[in-house]
Amino acid sequence: MTAPGAPVGRLSVCPTPIGNLGDITLRVLDELRGAELIACEDTRRTRVLLDRHGIGAGELVSLHEHNEAARARELAARIRGGSVVALVSDAGTPLVSDPGYELLRACIDEGLPVEVLPGPSAVVTALVASGLPSARWCFRGFLPRKRGELATLLAGAGETLVCFESPRRLAATLALLAELDPQRPAAVCRELSKLHEEVARGSASELAARYAGEQPRGEIVLVVGAAREAAAAHGEAAAALRELVAAGAKPRPAAAAVARLTGLAANELYRELTGADG
């Protein structure tokens, strides 16, 4: 822990553009200008961003999956000594399938100040662009490579599923999805906010046919609608909960009872009933 009266800096988590370098907030620019040190997934890519916005930053250090454990200790010590450290990844919000968790956790464990700024996210951008239901959704990072694990995930998704996929595996993933449920709605979001941005929407069978034998270029976010059986089961459970509450039951105990009978999450049912955030 930091000694009383000692100078304390902070960790500032700064989202950066997912493509278009203009997609950066004024607050993030201010943080990057004022930071004594910027921890970057790739210092070369960060330098391009800084040059684009005329920022003559101080020290840049790399923080990636291969050096994060050691670097986290070093940077936490710098923050403890009074430095402001800005954390950026190559694109989007750090920690979301990007490095930074160990540094964030080190600062939290030591009671050091942490500020997380809002900003670009390929996940949320793709979710909205897909046109699929966004009230209930799940982000799963990169999809499993093994066919059995992937099939289990796709077949059991009870809400809109957002995930990253490799261009090399996209055709095979869509073919498997079409095999499981040909009419399942989905969207392939490619190169978001960049010059060759593409959002392809359609059924699993339509998208599988479109990308069969093709290896598209660039970064891809795949958005998949809820599995019909899982979505129907959730809808029935939510309807039963509403009936119980209308009959006089208290919302939380009723949600817990429905959850026990259906295997669904009580908190999720309660939030859907009340519109509460937590």
C-alpha positions as CSV (number, residue, x, y, z in Angstrom):
1,M,0.0,0.0,0.0
2,T,1.1,3.6,-0.6
3,A,2.3,5.5,2.5
4,P,0.2,8.4,3.7
5,G,1.3,11.7,2.1
6,A,3.3,10.0,-0.7
7,P,2.8,11.3,-4.2
8,V,0.4,9.0,-6.1
9,G,-0.1,8.9,-9.8
10,R,-2.8,7.0,-11.6
11,L,-3.5,4.5,-14.3
12,S,-5.6,5.9,-17.1
13,V,-7.1,3.3,-19.4
14,C,-7.5,4.9,-22.8
15,P,-9.5,3.4,-25.7
16,T,-8.1,4.2,-29.1
17,P,-9.7,4.1,-32.6
18,I,-10.6,0.7,-34.1
19,G,-9.8,2.0,-37.5
20,N,-10.4,5.6,-38.4
21,L,-7.9,7.6,-36.4
22,G,-10.5,10.4,-36.0
23,D,-12.5,8.2,-33.7
24,I,-10.9,9.3,-30.4
25,T,-12.3,11.3,-27.6
26,L,-11.1,14.7,-26.4
27,R,-10.5,13.2,-22.9
28,V,-8.3,10.5,-24.3
29,L,-6.2,13.0,-26.2
30,D,-5.8,15.1,-23.1
31,E,-4.7,12.0,-21.1
32,L,-2.2,11.0,-23.8
33,R,-0.8,14.5,-23.8
34,G,-0.4,14.7,-20.0
35,A,0.8,11.2,-19.3
36,E,4.5,10.8,-18.2
37,L,4.4,7.3,-19.7
38,I,2.3,5.5,-22.2
39,A,2.1,1.7,-22.1
40,C,1.4,0.4,-25.6
41,E,0.6,-3.0,-27.1
42,D,2.8,-1.8,-30.0
43,T,4.8,1.4,-29.7
44,R,5.0,1.8,-33.5
45,R,1.2,1.8,-33.9
46,T,0.7,4.2,-31.0
47,R,3.3,6.6,-32.4
48,V,1.3,6.8,-35.6
49,L,-1.8,7.7,-33.6
50,L,0.1,10.3,-31.6
51,D,1.6,11.9,-34.7
52,R,-1.8,12.0,-36.3
53,H,-3.0,14.2,-33.4
54,G,0.1,16.2,-32.9
55,I,1.0,14.7,-29.6
56,G,4.6,14.8,-28.6
57,A,4.2,12.2,-25.8
58,G,6.8,11.4,-23.2
59,E,8.1,7.9,-22.7
60,L,6.5,5.0,-24.6
61,V,6.9,1.4,-23.3
62,S,5.6,-1.9,-24.7
63,L,3.1,-3.9,-22.8
64,H,2.0,-7.1,-24.6
65,E,1.1,-10.7,-23.8
66,H,4.8,-11.8,-23.6
67,N,6.0,-9.2,-21.1
68,E,2.9,-8.1,-19.2
69,A,3.6,-9.8,-15.9
70,A,7.0,-8.2,-15.4
71,R,5.9,-4.9,-17.0
72,A,2.8,-4.6,-14.7
73,R,5.0,-4.6,-11.6
74,E,7.3,-2.0,-13.1
75,L,4.4,0.3,-14.1
76,A,2.6,-0.1,-10.8
77,A,5.8,1.1,-9.1
78,R,5.9,4.1,-11.3
79,I,2.3,5.0,-10.5
80,R,3.0,4.5,-6.8
81,G,5.8,7.0,-7.2
82,G,3.5,9.6,-8.7
83,S,3.5,9.0,-12.4
84,V,0.5,9.1,-14.6
85,V,0.5,6.1,-16.9
86,A,-1.8,5.8,-19.9
87,L,-2.6,2.3,-21.1
88,V,-3.5,1.8,-24.7
89,S,-3.9,-1.2,-27.0
90,D,-3.5,-1.3,-30.8
91,A,-7.2,-0.6,-31.2
92,G,-10.3,-0.3,-29.1
93,T,-10.6,-0.6,-25.4
94,P,-7.7,-2.2,-23.6
95,L,-8.3,-5.5,-21.8
96,V,-11.1,-6.5,-24.2
97,S,-9.2,-9.4,-25.9
98,D,-6.1,-7.2,-25.5
99,P,-3.3,-6.9,-22.9
100,G,-3.7,-4.8,-19.7
101,Y,-5.5,-6.9,-17.2
102,E,-2.4,-7.7,-15.0
103,L,-1.5,-4.0,-14.8
104,L,-5.1,-3.0,-14.0
105,R,-5.3,-5.8,-11.3
106,A,-1.9,-4.8,-9.8
107,C,-3.1,-1.2,-9.4
108,I,-6.4,-2.2,-7.9
109,D,-4.7,-4.6,-5.5
110,E,-2.4,-1.9,-4.3
111,G,-5.2,0.7,-4.0
112,L,-3.7,2.9,-6.7
113,P,-6.0,5.3,-8.6
114,V,-7.5,3.9,-11.8
115,E,-9.5,5.8,-14.3
116,V,-11.2,4.1,-17.3
117,L,-12.2,6.4,-20.1
118,P,-15.1,5.5,-22.5
119,G,-14.4,5.1,-26.1
120,P,-14.3,3.0,-29.3
121,S,-15.2,-0.7,-29.1
122,A,-15.5,-3.1,-32.1
123,V,-17.7,-5.3,-30.0
124,V,-20.5,-2.7,-29.4
125,T,-20.1,-1.2,-32.9
126,A,-20.6,-4.6,-34.5
127,L,-23.5,-5.5,-32.2
128,V,-25.4,-2.3,-33.2
129,A,-24.5,-2.6,-36.9
130,S,-25.7,-6.2,-37.0
131,G,-29.3,-5.2,-36.5
132,L,-29.8,-8.1,-34.2
133,P,-31.4,-7.8,-30.7
134,S,-29.2,-5.9,-28.3
135,A,-31.1,-6.0,-25.0
136,R,-29.4,-9.3,-24.1
137,W,-26.1,-10.2,-25.6
138,C,-22.8,-12.0,-24.8
139,F,-19.3,-11.4,-25.8
140,R,-17.1,-14.5,-26.1
141,G,-13.8,-13.2,-27.4
142,F,-12.3,-15.4,-30.0
143,L,-14.4,-18.5,-30.9
144,P,-13.2,-22.0,-30.0
145,R,-11.1,-23.7,-32.7
146,K,-12.4,-27.2,-32.0
147,R,-15.5,-28.1,-33.9
148,G,-17.2,-29.8,-30.9
149,E,-16.7,-26.8,-28.6
150,L,-17.8,-24.4,-31.3
151,A,-20.9,-26.4,-32.0
152,T,-21.8,-26.5,-28.3
153,L,-21.3,-22.7,-28.0
154,L,-23.4,-21.8,-31.1
155,A,-26.2,-24.3,-30.3
156,G,-26.6,-23.1,-26.7
157,A,-26.4,-19.3,-27.1
158,G,-29.6,-18.0,-25.5
159,E,-28.8,-14.4,-26.5
160,T,-27.1,-12.5,-29.3
161,L,-23.5,-13.7,-29.5
162,V,-20.7,-11.3,-30.4
163,C,-17.2,-12.7,-31.0
164,F,-14.0,-12.2,-32.9
165,E,-13.2,-14.6,-35.8
166,S,-10.1,-15.2,-37.9
167,P,-10.6,-14.6,-41.7
168,R,-9.0,-18.0,-42.2
169,R,-11.7,-19.7,-40.2
170,L,-14.8,-17.6,-41.1
171,A,-16.0,-19.9,-43.9
172,A,-15.8,-23.0,-41.7
173,T,-17.6,-21.3,-38.8
174,L,-20.4,-20.1,-41.0
175,A,-20.7,-23.5,-42.6
176,L,-21.1,-25.1,-39.1
177,L,-23.6,-22.5,-38.1
178,A,-25.7,-23.2,-41.2
179,E,-25.5,-26.9,-40.5
180,L,-26.8,-26.4,-37.0
181,D,-29.5,-23.9,-37.9
182,P,-29.8,-22.7,-41.5
183,Q,-32.2,-19.8,-40.7
184,R,-30.2,-18.5,-37.8
185,P,-29.7,-14.7,-38.3
186,A,-26.1,-13.4,-38.2
187,A,-23.9,-10.6,-39.4
188,V,-20.3,-10.5,-40.5
189,C,-18.8,-7.2,-39.6
190,R,-15.4,-6.6,-41.3
191,E,-12.9,-3.7,-41.1
192,L,-15.2,-1.6,-39.0
193,S,-14.7,2.2,-39.4
194,K,-12.0,1.6,-42.0
195,L,-12.0,2.3,-45.8
196,H,-13.2,-1.1,-46.8
197,E,-15.8,-1.6,-44.0
198,E,-18.4,-4.2,-44.7
199,V,-21.4,-5.5,-42.8
200,A,-23.0,-8.5,-44.3
201,R,-26.3,-9.5,-42.8
202,G,-28.4,-12.6,-43.5
203,S,-29.3,-16.1,-42.5
204,A,-26.6,-18.6,-41.6
205,S,-27.1,-20.4,-44.9
206,E,-26.9,-17.2,-46.9
207,L,-23.7,-16.1,-45.2
208,A,-22.2,-19.5,-45.5
209,A,-22.8,-19.5,-49.2
210,R,-21.4,-16.0,-49.6
211,Y,-18.1,-16.7,-47.8
212,A,-17.7,-20.4,-49.0
213,G,-14.2,-20.8,-50.3
214,E,-13.4,-17.1,-49.6
215,Q,-10.9,-15.8,-47.2
216,P,-11.8,-12.1,-46.6
217,R,-9.1,-9.7,-45.4
218,G,-9.0,-7.7,-42.3
219,E,-10.4,-7.9,-38.8
220,I,-13.8,-9.6,-38.4
221,V,-16.5,-9.5,-35.7
222,L,-19.2,-12.1,-36.1
223,V,-22.6,-11.5,-34.5
224,V,-25.0,-14.4,-34.2
225,G,-28.7,-14.3,-33.2
226,A,-29.9,-16.4,-30.2
227,A,-30.5,-20.1,-30.8
228,R,-34.2,-20.5,-31.3
229,E,-34.8,-23.1,-28.6
230,A,-32.7,-21.2,-26.1
231,A,-34.5,-17.9,-26.9
232,A,-37.9,-19.6,-26.7
233,A,-37.0,-21.1,-23.3
234,H,-36.0,-17.7,-22.0
235,G,-39.1,-16.1,-23.3
236,E,-41.3,-18.7,-21.6
237,A,-39.4,-18.2,-18.3
238,A,-39.7,-14.4,-18.5
239,A,-43.5,-14.8,-19.2
240,A,-43.9,-17.1,-16.2
241,L,-42.1,-14.6,-14.0
242,R,-44.3,-11.8,-15.1
243,E,-47.4,-13.9,-14.3
244,L,-46.1,-14.7,-10.8
245,V,-45.4,-11.0,-10.1
246,A,-48.8,-10.0,-11.5
247,A,-50.4,-12.5,-9.1
248,G,-48.7,-10.8,-6.1
249,A,-45.3,-12.5,-5.8
250,K,-42.3,-10.4,-4.9
251,P,-40.0,-10.1,-7.9
252,R,-36.7,-11.4,-6.5
253,P,-38.1,-14.5,-4.8
254,A,-40.2,-15.2,-7.9
255,A,-37.1,-14.8,-10.2
256,A,-35.2,-17.2,-7.9
257,A,-38.0,-19.8,-8.1
258,V,-38.2,-19.6,-11.9
259,A,-34.4,-19.8,-12.2
260,R,-34.4,-23.0,-10.1
261,L,-37.0,-24.6,-12.4
262,T,-35.4,-23.5,-15.7
263,G,-31.7,-23.4,-15.0
264,L,-31.6,-19.8,-16.2
265,A,-29.9,-17.0,-14.2
266,A,-32.1,-15.4,-11.6
267,N,-30.4,-12.0,-11.8
268,E,-30.9,-11.9,-15.6
269,L,-34.6,-12.7,-15.3
270,Y,-35.0,-10.1,-12.6
271,R,-33.2,-7.4,-14.6
272,E,-35.4,-8.2,-17.7
273,L,-38.5,-7.9,-15.5
274,T,-37.6,-4.6,-13.8
275,G,-35.3,-3.0,-16.3
276,A,-32.7,-2.7,-13.6
277,D,-29.0,-2.5,-14.4
278,G,-27.9,-4.7,-11.6
